[in-house]
Amino acid sequence: MSDVVAALLLALAAENAELREELASAQDMLVETAIDAGNMHALVKAMRTERDAWQEEAEQLRAQAMRRA
């Protein structure tokens, strides 16, 4: 194997290693983002449930007020 081919293979191997590190980092960020998105989804769902309960309570209170009026 000539020195040029060996140098090329070494350069390719180094670039491949760098790209693998970047890919691993990107995958970690995607997992973290997915976890954050799941947490946000759960929070939004809980807030909507609470909002719906408040709206139902407000409607009941309005209905009671109308019956008393």
C-alpha positions in Angstrom: 0.0 0.0 0.0 1.4 3.3 -1.0 1.9 6.2 1.4 -0.8 8.2 -0.4 -3.4 5.4 0.0 -2.5 4.9 3.6 -2.8 8.7 4.2 -6.2 8.7 2.5 -7.4 5.8 4.5 -6.2 7.5 7.7 -8.0 10.7 6.7 -11.2 8.9 5.9 -11.0 7.0 9.2 -10.5 10.2 11.1 -13.4 11.9 9.3 -15.6 8.9 9.9 -14.8 9.0 13.6 -15.7 12.7 13.8 -18.9 12.1 11.9 -19.9 9.3 14.3 -19.3 11.6 17.3 -21.4 14.3 15.7 -24.2 11.7 14.9 -24.1 10.5 18.5 -24.3 14.0 19.8 -27.3 14.8 17.5 -29.0 11.6 18.6 -28.6 12.5 22.2 -30.1 16.0 21.5 -33.0 14.3 19.7 -33.7 12.0 22.7 -33.5 15.0 25.1 -35.9 16.9 22.8 -38.3 14.0 22.6 -38.3 13.7 26.4 -38.9 17.5 26.7 -41.7 17.3 24.2 -43.3 14.4 26.1 -43.2 16.4 29.3 -44.6 19.5 27.6 -47.4 17.4 26.1 -48.3 16.0 29.5 -48.2 19.5 31.0 -50.5 20.8 28.3 -52.9 17.9 28.8 -53.0 18.5 32.5 -53.6 22.2 32.0 -56.5 21.5 29.5 -58.0 19.1 32.0 -57.8 21.7 34.7 -59.2 24.4 32.4 -62.1 22.1 31.5 -62.9 21.5 35.2 -62.8 25.3 35.9 -65.2 25.9 32.9 -67.5 23.2 34.2 -67.5 24.7 37.7 -68.1 28.2 36.3 -71.1 26.9 34.2 -72.5 25.3 37.3 -72.1 28.5 39.3 -73.8 30.5 36.6 -76.7 28.0 36.4 -77.1 28.3 40.2 -77.1 32.1 40.0 -79.7 32.0 37.2 -82.0 29.8 39.3 -81.7 32.1 42.3 -82.3 35.2 40.2 
